[in-house]
């Protein structure tokens, strides 16, 4: 029997009683889909699924993306992005090491940003019996609802630019800071002009309407937003900081504590997330991510 238990005040639920390795009828999928969009983040624990099964399940929500970083796609399964700190025999990362360093929603810099992501945990870092590498999520819909009316009115017609180049530059600076502290900086993949041509800057509304639920949320984040359009820089920068700080207030958050076998799904329209890098090799983290393409924001 399928049960749905809420995990956080505004977002987060555990769906149990379901084996994602088995075929799913339309009625069951409809119930799962509703639970997902109602709760914005859901987890299926203790799953044992193959890449084919992860792809098949998430594809029921829509068209799957193939990430611009081709070198970190799973061999034979271009729909799966490897997220990992593990190094191969040549000392190169087998997956994306720096995924989620800043608060963001996945692929928000694309003309058709992601609807949802699904991350499957194969290995998680554990030290002295304590699981490391939690992921924080924040509900942008709850954050929008809590804004004062005058601020809702001010940002209602504003747009912000989401930029993959801006995001990579932030990561490069973060890596330089790591090196200055004496930490092992994660490997930075240099993007070619071909890569960059696939991800031009995109202008998005700050207030976005969810295409499934109709809820309004804040579609602006510290990782990908380069600037707010149409305001003087000082005013735009202050507004950007104000909104970003508001979204990640503790009351809007759910913190996920990983277990091997978790398939965690989140709604990229309704939430932002951030990874915690409180682990280093030899502690290993290996995860597979699939991402469903969304629609043009409005």
URUR-V61302 format. One record per residue. N is the residue number from 1. SS is DSSP state (H for helix, E for strand, C for the rest). PSI is psi as a letter, one per 40 degrees, with the letter a starting at -180 (* if undefined). D_LAST is the distance of its C-alpha to the last C-alpha in Angstrom with 1 decimal. Layout:
BEGIN
n/ss/psi/d_last
N/SS/PSI/D_LAST
N/SS/PSI/D_LAST
END
This chain:
BEGIN
n/ss/psi/d_last
1/C/h/37.8
2/C/h/34.2
3/E/i/33.5
4/E/h/30.4
5/E/h/31.2
6/E/i/28.9
7/C/d/29.4
8/C/i/27.4
9/C/d/26.6
10/C/e/22.8
11/C/i/22.4
12/C/h/24.7
13/E/i/27.0
14/E/h/29.8
15/E/h/30.1
16/E/i/33.8
17/C/e/36.1
18/C/h/34.2
19/C/h/35.5
20/C/e/32.7
21/C/e/35.5
22/C/i/36.2
23/C/i/34.6
24/C/h/32.1
25/C/i/32.0
26/H/d/29.0
27/H/d/29.6
28/H/d/29.9
29/H/d/26.7
30/H/d/24.8
31/H/d/26.3
32/H/d/25.4
33/H/d/21.8
34/H/d/21.5
35/H/d/23.3
36/H/d/21.1
37/H/d/17.8
38/H/d/19.8
39/H/e/21.3
40/C/d/18.7
41/E/h/21.8
42/E/i/24.7
43/E/h/28.0
44/E/h/30.6
45/C/i/33.9
46/C/f/37.0
47/C/i/35.4
48/C/g/37.4
49/C/i/35.2
50/C/i/35.6
51/H/d/33.0
52/H/d/33.0
53/H/d/32.3
54/H/d/29.4
55/H/d/27.8
56/H/d/28.6
57/H/d/27.1
58/H/d/23.8
59/H/d/23.5
60/C/e/23.4
61/C/e/19.8
62/C/a/18.7
63/C/h/19.5
64/E/i/21.1
65/C/i/20.6
66/C/h/23.6
67/C/i/23.5
68/C/d/24.3
69/C/g/27.4
70/H/d/29.6
71/H/e/32.7
72/H/e/31.3
73/E/i/30.3
74/E/h/32.8
75/C/h/35.5
76/C/e/35.2
77/E/g/31.7
78/E/e/29.1
79/E/e/26.3
80/E/h/27.9
81/E/h/27.6
82/E/h/30.6
83/E/h/30.2
84/E/i/33.7
85/C/e/36.2
86/C/i/39.0
87/E/i/40.9
88/C/a/42.6
89/C/d/46.2
90/C/e/45.3
91/C/e/43.6
92/C/i/40.1
93/E/h/37.2
94/C/e/36.5
95/C/a/32.9
96/E/h/30.3
97/C/d/32.1
98/C/e/29.6
99/C/h/26.5
100/C/f/24.8
101/C/d/26.9
102/C/i/24.2
103/C/h/21.4
104/E/i/18.4
105/C/i/16.1
106/C/h/17.2
107/C/f/16.1
108/C/e/13.2
109/C/e/14.5
110/C/i/13.9
111/C/d/11.7
112/C/g/11.0
113/C/i/11.5
114/E/i/13.8
115/E/d/13.3
116/E/i/16.8
117/E/i/20.1
118/E/h/23.6
119/E/h/26.5
120/E/h/30.1
121/E/h/32.9
122/E/d/36.1
123/E/i/37.8
124/C/i/37.1
125/C/h/39.0
126/E/h/41.7
127/E/h/44.3
128/C/f/47.2
129/C/e/45.5
130/E/h/42.3
131/E/h/39.0
132/C/i/37.1
133/C/f/33.6
134/C/i/31.5
135/E/h/27.7
136/E/h/25.9
137/E/i/22.5
138/E/h/20.6
139/E/h/18.1
140/H/e/15.1
141/H/d/14.5
142/H/d/18.1
143/H/d/17.9
144/H/d/15.2
145/H/d/17.3
146/C/e/20.3
147/C/i/19.2
148/C/i/21.3
149/H/d/19.9
150/H/d/20.6
151/H/d/18.6
152/H/d/15.5
153/H/d/16.0
154/H/d/16.6
155/H/e/13.6
156/C/d/11.1
157/C/e/10.5
158/C/i/11.6
159/E/i/10.5
160/E/i/12.6
161/E/h/14.1
162/E/h/14.6
163/C/h/18.0
164/H/d/20.3
165/H/d/23.2
166/H/d/22.7
167/H/d/22.6
168/H/d/25.8
169/H/d/27.5
170/H/d/27.0
171/H/d/28.6
172/H/d/31.4
173/H/d/32.2
174/H/d/32.1
175/H/d/34.6
176/H/d/36.8
177/H/d/36.9
178/H/d/37.9
179/H/d/40.7
180/H/d/41.9
181/C/e/42.3
182/C/e/44.3
183/C/i/41.7
184/C/h/41.1
185/C/i/37.9
186/C/i/35.7
187/C/h/35.8
188/C/h/33.3
189/C/h/32.4
190/C/h/32.4
191/C/h/29.6
192/C/i/30.8
193/H/d/29.3
194/H/d/28.4
195/H/d/26.4
196/H/d/24.6
197/H/d/23.8
198/H/e/21.8
199/C/g/19.5
200/C/i/18.7
201/C/i/16.7
202/E/h/13.0
203/E/h/11.0
204/E/i/8.0
205/E/i/6.7
206/C/d/9.5
207/E/h/8.1
208/E/h/5.6
209/E/h/5.9
210/C/h/8.2
211/C/e/8.5
212/C/d/12.2
213/C/d/13.1
214/C/e/10.6
215/C/i/11.5
216/E/i/9.8
217/E/i/10.8
218/E/h/11.5
219/C/g/10.2
220/C/h/13.2
221/C/i/16.6
222/C/d/20.2
223/C/d/20.6
224/C/d/17.9
225/E/h/16.7
226/E/d/19.2
227/E/i/18.3
228/E/h/16.2
229/C/h/15.8
230/C/e/17.9
231/C/i/20.2
232/C/i/23.8
233/H/d/24.3
234/H/d/26.2
235/H/d/23.7
236/H/d/20.7
237/H/d/22.8
238/H/d/23.9
239/H/d/20.4
240/H/d/19.3
241/H/d/22.4
242/H/d/22.1
243/H/d/18.6
244/H/d/19.7
245/H/d/23.0
246/H/d/21.5
247/H/d/19.4
248/C/e/22.5
249/C/i/24.9
250/H/d/27.3
251/H/e/26.3
252/H/e/22.8
253/E/i/24.4
254/E/h/26.0
255/E/h/28.5
256/E/h/29.3
257/C/h/33.0
258/C/i/33.3
259/C/i/35.9
260/C/h/37.0
261/C/e/35.5
262/C/h/32.3
263/E/h/29.2
264/E/h/26.4
265/E/h/22.8
266/E/i/19.8
267/E/h/16.1
268/C/e/14.3
269/C/d/11.0
270/C/e/13.3
271/E/i/16.2
272/E/i/17.7
273/E/i/21.2
274/E/h/24.3
275/E/i/27.5
276/C/h/31.0
277/C/f/33.5
278/C/f/36.6
279/C/i/38.6
280/C/i/40.3
281/C/i/42.3
282/C/e/44.5
283/C/h/42.0
284/C/i/39.8
285/C/h/36.2
286/E/h/35.0
287/E/i/31.8
288/E/h/29.8
289/E/h/26.0
290/E/i/24.0
291/E/h/20.2
292/E/h/18.0
293/E/i/15.3
294/C/a/11.7
295/C/i/8.9
296/C/h/6.6
297/C/i/3.8
298/C/*/0.0
END
